[in-house]
Amino acid sequence: MECAPVRFRASTTALGYRWEVAHVPHRVVARPSPLLGVAALLALASTLWVFTSLDGPWAPPLLGWICPAAGTIVAALACWRTAVGAGLAPPARLFWNRVGVAMAVIGCAGVASAADWLTAGNAPAPHNRPLTLCLYLAGVLTFLFALLRLPGKTSLTRSQRHRFLLDMLIVMTTTGLFVWYLSFRRVDRWATLSGWTAAALAIVLLGFAATLAFSRIALTGRGPADPRALRILGMTAAVGALVGALAPLMQRQPHINNAMLSLPYTSLVMVAAADRQRRAAAIATRERPPRTYSVVPYLAVAATHVLLLSTTYQRTREAVIVALGAVVITGVVVYRQITVLADNARLLRRVDASMRDLRRVQHQLAHQAHHDSLTGLANRRLFERRVRAALAAGDPFSVTLIDLDDFKIINDRLGHGAGDALLATVAQRLRAVLGQRHIVARLGGDEFAALLTGVATATAPATLSRIAAALRAPVRLAGQEVVIESSIGLAEGARETSCTELMRRADLAMYAAKARGKGNYACYDGEIEREAHREARLAADLRRALERDEFSLVFQPVVALPGGRPVGSEALVRWQHPERGTVSPVEFIAVAERTGVIVPLGAWILREACRRGAAWLAAGAGHRPWRLSVNVSARQLREPAFADEVAAVLRETGLPHQRLTVEVTETAVFDNETALDALKAIRALGVAVALDDFGTGHSSLGLLRTAPATVLKVDKSFIDNIAGAEEEVIATAMIQLARGLRLDAVAEGVETPAQARRLHDLGYRLAQGFHFWPPLSADEMGALLATADSTTPARS
């Protein structure tokens, strides 16, 4: 046998990939077994012996029994050889072992028949002894047991079981007609011939049982054994029937027995079936899917009607019984077809119901594919499709992008459930204010969009004002009333623009509105585009500036009131652009925040400031305590292990931790657990923490309680009009709050002597501003701190 090349094929399943082995059909050539040729020669020899002995024996009768006995032994060997071969499943091995045992028992029965026949002498009608008949019955029963114990391939449903029983009824009725017509209608002659009517009846009943077993195999299919081998095996009943039809030829020849032909040919069929199973296991072909029908019942019906035509043509008396059987079979067939039609009708109803369910599921999937599951609004895919359709139509329209201000803070503070409820409320309000004429979508997160049909830039402000007002209405979430502000950007559609370009313009307008403050809206125009290009160029320049060392630090002193003695400084970054000159921090810090450049820039500022502070100490500016303040952005606080970075910088530069103050804005830490954790870790290093621009952001007593602050820096906006009643009240409240919490308070932006005096009168002891000192270079700041042992007067 040749070795088979194997081809692998990958097929997808619900969980991934499944590798199947696809065998090439022509790759294996399994040769027939030599036992098949031996069995055929034995059958041919028995046939020659029987037909040459019809006129009388020409040799001792013992020679006529050699081939039948040898045939059964060959059949048993073939079955056992197949059972021990490779490629068979355990149930198939057991089946062929049992068939081999059955053939061995039948072979023993054949030997016993020979002994009975030879010991009977010249009796006119010798018959088998009870032991011989019992051996035959044991062999047939073993064979039948092997068939019935072969496990099935599939289980039957109720309707399939019903059809199976009807098919069995058709097959068994046909079998009964043929058995009766060929043999059993002459049972008196059989009984006379054999001398044992009960034995003849038992043989017939066993034939029925064997037919029943093979019909079951043909109708339901068997998994472990090869189907073709089983069909060949089923021919044993046909062989027995054909040989039985020759019995009248042997009635008056006592030296000839029917078993001399039945055993060799039955053995030949057995060897052929076993050889087919052996070759099928060697080829190992891929299993075919089971058929949903069997041709056996139809063949049975056809055979019955052939028998009916034969008996009718011969005008025998048996035609009436055969016709009655044909009527019964036809009735069963009609009833079977009615049940099949009923099953088909039920199947069609189920298919129709399944199709309706499938269409409903498809509609749901299509809706889910184009709509947001939380709000029910159109998603980005559907929205962009509608925008492209509007661009193709050429009708006037605008695209609006809406971003909720401070949504992340609310989501983190009140929980994701409250955040989802807020998004659903926003969706409802947008639908209510815009109506069915316009398309509203949720693009993701807290970003919404609207396609405003018939709205141009000139008429947009009224619509955008309505949207902002509707969203600004208070929302009750988790037992609290929340007011949501939104930043809205609008871009007018034009035929020459693409959907991507239009969305980009609306996005630019939205960020322009956000830059103007919360709750604003903006319409795209050329100035916004130019500003966007300028910001993009500025961001690119920022990245290059770090590489080219274009940044520098200046330091604004913090002084003690009233004398103005320097007690610290705040590091301020400056950018000297090679083409644009000095760029104000107000201009580039916001861009650095949005683009992420603030992270490497902030790391450079921290390291450079600490290096300068360590140099001041080394130059002798450490006689009095002073602190160096460094501003840290919210983006930096969100970086993992930021506190470890601060500790590493202090170790690297040698600046003592008590000399450093980290300044953060209120907005950076308000409801930001990550930022608060970072500040607590920094405070644990011994580094001071200052809340910068206090009073302009989310000022609350809760923030002062949770943030590990040691310094409050009062914003310049409260200092400018300190002489006014309201500003004075606020400034007084802040200093009292700082004193109550044991925090240092620093007044920022002091520019006049009057402001300095009034702040001192209110209780402020620390301040900074141009009234005292402008920002100084690192060398100037070091020299100032070195001479701080004497009182330094305030600048006038």
SENU-841057 format. One line per 3 residues: their letters; for each residue x, y, z of C-alpha. Coordinates in steps of 0.001 Angstrom, whole numbers. Example, Ala and Ser with C-alpha at 12.3 -4.5 7.8 and 13.67 -1.06 7.14 Angstrom:
% residues 2
as) 12300,-4500,7800  13670,-1060,7140
% end
This chain:
% residues 796
mec) 0,0,0  1311,3451,-933  1685,6259,1594
apv) -792,9056,1224  190,12716,991  -1810,14868,3361
rfr) -3248,18267,2496  -4332,20644,5275  -7230,23006,4925
ast) -8251,25758,7406  -11920,26455,7998  -13367,29168,10247
tal) -15572,28381,13227  -17246,30557,15905  -14122,30490,18108
gyr) -11350,30681,15568  -9711,28309,13037  -10191,24533,12714
wev) -7690,22469,10783  -9130,19611,8761  -7237,16932,6867
ahv) -8332,16739,3284  -7106,13524,1682  -6480,13272,-2031
phr) -8882,10587,-3371  -6479,8914,-5822  -3398,8749,-3657
vva) -3782,5256,-2103  -4058,1903,-3925  -5114,-916,-1540
rps) -4820,-4324,-3192  -7471,-7027,-2686  -6695,-9660,-82
pll) -5440,-13095,-1291  -8150,-14616,919  -10739,-13223,-1510
gva) -9254,-15304,-4329  -9135,-18395,-2102  -12795,-17979,-1147
all) -13770,-17561,-4800  -11900,-20745,-5782  -13593,-22697,-2967
ala) -17023,-21455,-4070  -16280,-22411,-7693  -15048,-25858,-6627
stl) -18217,-26488,-4573  -20371,-25438,-7500  -18563,-27850,-9825
wvf) -18884,-30649,-7292  -22627,-30160,-6838  -23554,-29883,-10500
tsl) -21307,-32789,-11601  -22869,-34978,-8895  -26516,-34421,-9878
dgp) -26594,-37713,-11814  -24821,-39591,-9077  -21674,-39410,-6971
wap) -18443,-39721,-8915  -16257,-39436,-5840  -16584,-39982,-2095
pll) -19146,-37491,-605  -16537,-36384,1926  -14852,-34401,-816
gwi) -18016,-32292,-1229  -17792,-31090,2385  -14169,-29953,2268
cpa) -14787,-26713,344  -17744,-25494,2511  -15807,-26042,5740
agt) -12672,-24437,4332  -14714,-21472,3064  -16079,-20683,6540
iva) -12540,-20854,7987  -11286,-18459,5293  -14191,-16080,6032
ala) -13440,-16118,9758  -9753,-15423,9091  -10650,-12528,6770
cwr) -12898,-10957,9426  -10258,-11287,12141  -7577,-9935,9841
tav) -9731,-6867,9193  -10380,-6446,12925  -6667,-6218,13776
gag) -5860,-3869,10872  -4991,-181,11245  -7445,2674,10867
lap) -10507,1055,12452  -12510,2532,15291  -12918,317,18385
par) -16634,-410,17686  -15756,-1545,14154  -12996,-3835,15471
lfw) -15441,-5443,17893  -18026,-5864,15119  -15660,-7700,12776
nrv) -14365,-9865,15634  -17952,-10922,16361  -18629,-11618,12674
gva) -15482,-13758,12592  -16719,-15703,15619  -20099,-16174,13915
mav) -18440,-17580,10771  -16273,-19889,12882  -19390,-21231,14631
igc) -21124,-21701,11259  -17997,-23488,10032  -18297,-25863,12985
agv) -21953,-26381,12035  -20827,-27222,8498  -18431,-29854,9816
asa) -21230,-31259,11985  -23518,-31371,8914  -20865,-33329,7030
adw) -20639,-35774,9919  -24435,-36126,10025  -24598,-36693,6311
lta) -21788,-39207,6175  -23079,-41212,9147  -26586,-41388,7625
gna) -25392,-43735,4911  -27749,-44086,1936  -30876,-42804,3690
pap) -33253,-41228,1157  -33671,-38011,3185  -30956,-37633,5755
hnr) -31423,-34771,8202  -29275,-32771,10593  -29058,-33674,14225
plt) -30183,-31210,16948  -26569,-30336,17811  -25880,-29345,14201
lcl) -29004,-27218,14027  -28086,-25564,17315  -24645,-24686,15913
yla) -26239,-23158,12818  -28652,-21205,15014  -25808,-20065,17314
gvl) -23780,-18826,14339  -26701,-16934,12838  -27610,-15469,16252
tfl) -24008,-14345,16828  -23998,-12710,13416  -27339,-11044,14147
fal) -26056,-9867,17558  -23004,-8310,15906  -25240,-6398,13505
lrl) -27623,-5161,16152  -24805,-4069,18506  -23061,-1951,15863
pgk) -23614,1634,17152  -25525,4041,14958  -24183,7203,13351
tsl) -27019,9535,14229  -30014,9567,16515  -33452,9761,14959
trs) -36030,12432,15605  -39654,11540,16224  -40677,12076,12600
qrh) -37611,10218,11328  -38394,7316,13655  -41953,7257,12321
rfl) -40758,7129,8720  -38200,4494,9655  -40915,2218,11058
ldm) -42992,2673,7924  -39972,1881,5749  -39267,-1215,7844
liv) -42884,-2292,7397  -42526,-1924,3628  -39266,-3870,3523
mtt) -40415,-6641,5850  -43726,-7074,3989  -41816,-7406,723
tgl) -39389,-9857,2337  -42289,-11903,3681  -43891,-12095,257
fvw) -40693,-13296,-1371  -39894,-15813,1390  -43426,-17170,1187
yls) -43382,-17307,-2592  -39946,-18891,-2982  -39845,-21261,-38
frr) -42373,-21108,2732  -45437,-21762,571  -43967,-25279,192
vdr) -43221,-25786,3886  -44694,-29291,3762  -42077,-30249,1197
wat) -39350,-28661,3279  -40538,-30527,6339  -40624,-33774,4401
lsg) -37178,-33107,3060  -35565,-32160,6350  -37673,-34127,8715
wta) -37957,-31194,11169  -40627,-28607,10450  -39771,-26556,13535
aal) -36195,-26211,12373  -37284,-25019,8954  -39576,-22482,10586
aiv) -36720,-21281,12823  -34450,-20839,9835  -37091,-18708,8098
llg) -37628,-16576,11193  -33888,-16038,11507  -33853,-14955,7889
faa) -36513,-12406,8734  -34453,-11197,11682  -31332,-10888,9547
tla) -33301,-8962,6942  -34619,-6717,9703  -31082,-5999,10940
fsr) -29735,-5228,7470  -32739,-3043,6704  -32069,-1081,9845
ial) -28467,-575,8754  -29490,503,5268  -32160,2888,6521
tgr) -30337,4557,9414  -26667,4184,8484  -23776,3072,10672
gpa) -20869,5152,11750  -17864,2927,12565  -18175,381,9733
dpr) -17791,1152,6046  -21241,1527,4370  -20197,-414,1273
alr) -18869,-3257,3385  -22199,-3439,5192  -24104,-3471,1908
ilg) -21948,-6343,687  -22569,-8059,3988  -26298,-7685,3424
mta) -26040,-9810,277  -25703,-12925,2442  -29505,-13047,2785
avg) -29881,-12839,-984  -27278,-15584,-1455  -29125,-17797,987
alv) -32411,-17205,-819  -30904,-17998,-4221  -29257,-21182,-2990
gal) -32508,-22147,-1279  -34261,-21896,-4637  -31974,-24744,-5872
apl) -33138,-27102,-3169  -35683,-28922,-5432  -32802,-29973,-7697
mqr) -31206,-31803,-4785  -34308,-33591,-3416  -33488,-37025,-4856
qph) -29693,-36836,-4373  -28942,-37933,-818  -25213,-37365,-1311
inn) -25768,-33611,-2036  -26630,-31094,715  -27864,-27521,287
aml) -25094,-26367,2642  -22477,-27449,66  -23470,-24356,-1934
slp) -24805,-21965,727  -21732,-22080,2948  -19052,-21398,262
yts) -20972,-18554,-1336  -21937,-17018,2012  -18261,-17242,2993
lvm) -17264,-15570,-294  -19604,-12657,436  -18214,-12403,3982
vaa) -14621,-12288,2695  -15572,-9612,131  -17191,-7477,2854
adr) -14223,-7855,5209  -11792,-7017,2401  -13793,-3903,1515
qrr) -13666,-2780,5145  -9891,-3378,5270  -9261,-1371,2106
aaa) -11594,1447,3248  -9676,1727,6533  -6385,1818,4630
iat) -7602,4557,2277  -9067,6538,5197  -11326,8625,3013
rer) -13086,11582,4474  -16491,10744,5909  -19377,11859,3784
ppr) -22411,13550,5311  -25288,11132,5962  -28064,10940,3410
tys) -31477,12081,4537  -33198,9242,2619  -32712,5554,1663
vvp) -33500,3782,-1599  -34203,463,170  -37992,1036,631
yla) -38338,2055,-3010  -36428,-1014,-4161  -38728,-3151,-2007
vaa) -41818,-1609,-3603  -40355,-2137,-7068  -39513,-5781,-6290
thv) -43044,-6417,-5011  -44629,-5066,-8178  -42218,-7127,-10318
lll) -43319,-10201,-8372  -46956,-9184,-8870  -46449,-8841,-12635
stt) -44704,-12230,-12740  -47447,-14087,-10876  -50182,-12320,-12868
yqr) -48495,-13158,-16166  -48127,-16838,-15136  -51723,-16840,-13826
tre) -50706,-18803,-10755  -52942,-19187,-7748  -50405,-17254,-5630
avi) -51170,-14033,-7576  -54047,-13159,-5244  -51844,-13291,-2140
val) -49089,-11346,-3899  -51653,-8754,-5054  -52936,-8444,-1478
gav) -49382,-7855,-272  -48851,-5269,-3006  -52033,-3455,-1931
vit) -50835,-3407,1679  -47409,-2099,629  -48995,530,-1628
gvv) -51226,1692,1249  -48229,1978,3540  -46369,3942,853
vyr) -49327,6312,426  -49565,6800,4180  -45797,7363,4322
qit) -46029,10037,1642  -48853,11745,3545  -46694,11852,6680
vla) -43787,13188,4628  -46009,15919,3187  -47218,16790,6695
dna) -43622,16899,7936  -42682,19094,4996  -45569,21426,5760
rll) -44424,21699,9392  -40879,22219,8214  -41988,24985,5849
rrv) -43870,26675,8688  -40772,26482,10860  -38622,27766,8016
das) -41047,30626,7467  -40971,31476,11178  -37175,31227,11142
mrd) -37035,33544,8135  -39209,36077,9944  -36947,35842,12981
lrr) -33918,36144,10729  -35306,39256,9058  -36071,40747,12466
vqh) -32560,39961,13697  -31084,41378,10481  -33090,44552,11001
qla) -31874,44765,14592  -28279,44164,13533  -28563,46760,10781
hqa) -29962,49232,13309  -27208,48417,15809  -24571,48773,13093
hhd) -25702,52324,12342  -26983,53578,15709  -25518,54191,19124
slt) -26682,51582,21632  -26825,54006,24588  -28645,56982,23076
gla) -30326,55494,20012  -28818,58240,17872  -27084,57634,14568
nrr) -23460,56606,14934  -20439,57973,13096  -20795,55571,10153
lfe) -24414,56508,9425  -23774,60195,10051  -20890,60344,7598
rrv) -22984,58471,5031  -25723,61092,5363  -23153,63891,5094
raa) -21817,62401,1853  -25353,62107,519  -26032,65764,1407
laa) -22825,66821,-338  -23851,64909,-3454  -27337,66457,-3416
gdp) -25925,69986,-3338  -28595,71405,-1020  -27498,73890,1668
fsv) -26610,72295,5008  -24123,72566,7862  -22348,70096,10114
tli) -22202,70820,13819  -19946,69135,16371  -20874,69380,20049
dld) -18499,68555,22895  -19613,68527,26530  -17350,70579,28780
dfk) -16092,68860,31936  -17936,65614,31142  -14986,63557,32358
iin) -15032,65313,35709  -18748,64577,36158  -18301,60998,34976
drl) -15452,60386,37433  -17148,62145,40344  -20685,60734,40035
ghg) -19898,57413,38378  -20306,55925,34922  -24015,55297,35469
agd) -24583,59003,35953  -22395,59711,32927  -24511,57405,30763
all) -27700,59039,32055  -26269,62455,31186  -25440,61337,27635
atv) -28956,59953,27185  -30420,63234,28451  -28254,65234,26043
aqr) -29439,63025,23177  -33083,63598,24107  -32595,67358,24302
lra) -30818,67491,20957  -33640,65541,19312  -36197,67815,20945
vlg) -34540,71085,19925  -33631,70013,16373  -36660,67889,15527
qrh) -36980,65268,12798  -35723,67522,10027  -32120,67394,11168
iva) -29954,64329,11837  -28406,63974,15281  -25581,61517,15984
rlg) -23265,60493,18767  -19748,60138,17425  -18281,58641,20581
gde) -17628,59541,24200  -19180,62939,24942  -18989,64163,21333
faa) -22218,64652,19387  -22897,65864,15874  -25835,67265,13916
llt) -26486,67615,10215  -28485,70818,9948  -30469,70852,6720
gva) -30977,74287,5231  -28786,76020,7838  -25910,78177,6560
tat) -23260,80112,8442  -25284,83334,8266  -28304,81792,9990
apa) -26412,79401,12231  -26058,81494,15431  -29758,81275,16265
tls) -29734,77477,15948  -26499,77105,17882  -27825,79371,20646
ria) -30907,77147,20988  -28719,74053,21223  -26480,75603,23886
aal) -29475,76845,25895  -31175,73439,25764  -28057,71666,26971
rap) -27381,74251,29681  -30592,73410,31570  -29811,71681,34910
vrl) -29773,67876,34991  -30375,65878,38167  -27813,63095,38453
agq) -27199,60882,41485  -29214,63225,43659  -27342,66326,42473
evv) -28199,69051,40022  -25559,69427,37339  -25255,72188,34767
ies) -23597,71184,31519  -21848,73618,29236  -21014,72706,25665
sig) -18537,73793,23018  -20108,73862,19573  -18414,74157,16205
lae) -20174,74548,12845  -18950,74180,9276  -21068,74934,6230
gar) -21276,72237,3577  -19958,72885,86  -20077,70635,-2961
ets) -16336,70837,-3552  -15505,69594,-33  -15376,65994,1127
cte) -17004,64528,4216  -13625,64193,5926  -12738,67804,5210
lmr) -16106,69042,6418  -15780,67121,9678  -12282,68536,10120
rad) -13529,72076,9698  -16324,71556,12218  -13774,70086,14621
lam) -11548,73141,14241  -14509,75423,14908  -15399,73417,18020
yaa) -11866,73758,19420  -11938,77453,18605  -15143,77753,20640
kar) -13569,75778,23494  -10575,78148,23472  -12936,81081,24027
gkg) -14291,79525,27212  -16986,77110,28225  -20430,77325,26709
nya) -19340,79034,23478  -19867,78241,19827  -17947,79161,16684
cyd) -18496,78948,12936  -15669,77888,10691  -14030,80625,8661
gei) -10689,81502,7173  -9349,82919,10417  -9980,79636,12247
ere) -8206,77773,9444  -5236,80120,9628  -5132,79766,13388
ahr) -5186,75998,13031  -2287,76075,10592  -405,78446,12868
ear) -1001,76152,15827  102,73102,13808  3306,74881,12829
laa) 3776,76015,16410  3378,72429,17650  5980,71232,15154
dlr) 8308,74027,16216  7790,73109,19855  9003,69576,19241
ral) 12046,70842,17402  12698,73489,20063  13361,70850,22681
erd) 15930,69198,20426  17561,72536,19549  17688,73793,23155
efs) 15655,76902,22365  13975,77073,25801  15320,78905,28819
lvf) 14148,79661,32356  13671,82950,34191  12815,83230,37841
qpv) 10394,85686,39481  11183,86272,43147  8662,85639,45920
val) 9141,88190,48693  8154,88636,52306  5861,91494,53255
pgg) 6267,94259,54173  10015,94516,53625  10262,92736,50286
rpv) 13078,90328,51230  13347,87463,48697  12260,84115,50189
gse) 11903,82106,47002  11250,82197,43297  8983,80760,40607
alv) 10561,79221,37494  9027,80543,34260  9809,79124,30814
rwq) 10768,81297,27855  11079,80323,24198  13486,82082,21876
hpe) 12314,81110,18388  15050,81438,15725  12665,83148,13294
rgt) 9826,84574,15384  11911,85776,18288  10560,85544,21821
vsp) 7285,83561,21998  5031,84237,24974  4142,81311,27257
vef) 509,82363,26924  826,81506,23242  2614,78176,23312
iav) 1745,76542,26658  -1858,75829,25602  -621,74337,22324
aer) 1848,72182,24230  -991,70969,26465  -3210,69980,23527
tgv) -440,68279,21558  1224,66455,24469  4536,68324,24091
ivp) 3972,69620,27618  5136,66272,29049  8730,66371,27738
lga) 8791,70171,28083  7629,69973,31703  10243,67324,32452
wil) 12938,69620,31053  11681,72587,33103  11707,70530,36308
rea) 15222,69204,35734  16639,72560,34649  15067,74454,37574
crr) 16357,71940,40098  19810,72098,38519  19798,75887,38850
gaa) 18618,75722,42454  21379,73284,43347  23900,75642,41702
wla) 22627,78551,43828  23157,76516,46977  26635,75601,45864
aga) 27369,79321,45259  26487,80198,48855  22792,81121,48619
ghr) 21704,78716,51302  22091,80751,54467  18378,81505,54666
pwr) 15505,79140,53794  13998,79694,50372  11879,77616,47992
lsv) 11943,77141,44252  8481,76765,42670  7988,74763,39434
nvs) 4681,74640,37566  3370,71179,36673  527,70595,34188
arq) -2439,68284,34550  -1071,66180,31684  2129,65544,33606
lre) 218,64471,36708  -1581,61822,34627  1740,60272,33615
paf) 2519,57042,35468  5214,57263,38176  5447,61065,37977
ade) 6376,61221,41665  9227,58790,40988  10408,61128,38236
vaa) 10471,64047,40724  12452,61977,43220  14913,60956,40501
vlr) 15457,64596,39475  16137,65615,43081  18700,62829,43442
etg) 20284,63676,40107  20624,67428,40711  21306,67325,44441
lph) 18574,69866,45329  17171,69184,48818  13498,68239,48799
qrl) 12586,71005,51262  13731,73612,48705  11218,72504,45979
tve) 7563,73471,45587  5355,71923,42891  2632,74280,41643
vte) -576,72919,40112  -3854,74570,39141  -7146,73749,40802
tav) -8570,72379,37531  -5720,69897,37246  -6639,68131,40493
fdn) -10384,68734,40775  -12072,65282,40833  -8926,63749,39393
eta) -7913,60813,41554  -4788,60108,39524  -3542,63673,39993
lda) -4359,63627,43698  -2481,60359,44175  534,61821,42374
lka) 484,64935,44593  241,62823,47741  3255,60818,46619
ira) 5157,64037,45905  4203,65430,49306  5491,62248,50902
lgv) 8915,63092,49450  8936,66285,51527  8226,68497,48514
ava) 5728,71326,49083  2552,71562,46954  990,74896,45936
ldd) -2475,75461,44419  -1845,78041,41701  -4407,80634,40493
fgt) -6613,79762,43462  -10142,81099,43180  -10426,80987,39383
ghs) -11235,77299,38943  -13207,74729,40891  -12512,76271,44310
slg) -14082,74283,47107  -13340,73396,50701  -13447,69743,49652
llr) -10525,70347,47310  -8473,71913,50118  -9329,68914,52282
tap) -8336,66262,49733  -5407,67970,47987  -2145,67819,50010
atv) -1516,71544,49499  809,73602,51694  568,76918,49782
lkv) -2320,78908,48258  -1426,81322,45464  -4186,83900,45101
dks) -4779,84798,41451  -3858,88229,40087  -7486,88909,39137
fid) -8347,89292,42840  -5363,91564,43473  -5836,94095,40646
nia) -8800,95805,42331  -7925,95048,45923  -9171,98479,46851
gae) -12664,97523,45762  -15108,96214,48349  -15864,92837,46686
eev) -12234,92010,45886  -11199,92963,49386  -13811,90658,50884
iat) -12587,87788,48685  -8930,88459,49465  -9744,88642,53173
ami) -11691,85376,53035  -8811,83640,51309  -6180,84729,53818
qla) -8449,83694,56701  -9051,80350,55004  -5323,79823,54544
rgl) -4631,80701,58168  -7390,78372,59362  -5905,75487,57346
rld) -2338,76467,58286  -1387,77170,54701  928,79849,53357
ava) -830,82393,51117  1023,84123,48243  -541,87101,46473
egv) 299,87049,42755  595,89957,40336  1295,92781,42806
etp) 2149,95843,40712  1708,98909,42965  2804,100001,46435
aqa) -857,100504,47418  -1647,96888,46600  1351,95726,48621
rrl) 355,97811,51642  -3280,96716,51509  -2348,93057,51233
hdl) -90,93405,54235  -2904,95069,56169  -5204,92150,55282
gyr) -2680,89691,56658  -725,88551,53599  2953,87916,54326
laq) 4106,86612,50916  3713,88172,47472  5216,88357,44013
gfh) 4900,90724,41081  6542,93428,39054  6238,95856,41993
fwp) 8966,93800,43672  10991,92155,40925  10475,91244,37329
pls) 11536,87757,36164  15322,87450,36542  17885,85292,34855
ade) 19270,82317,36748  22484,84117,37611  20631,87233,38785
mga) 18296,85131,40920  21206,83287,42507  22943,86544,43328
lla) 19732,87965,44801  19270,84975,47090  22912,85137,48127
tad) 22493,88730,49303  19126,88108,50956  20657,88233,54440
stt) 20060,91977,54395  16695,93554,53933  15917,94120,50279
par) 13633,97111,49636  10671,96870,47346  10983,98322,43898
s) 9065,101539,43313
% end
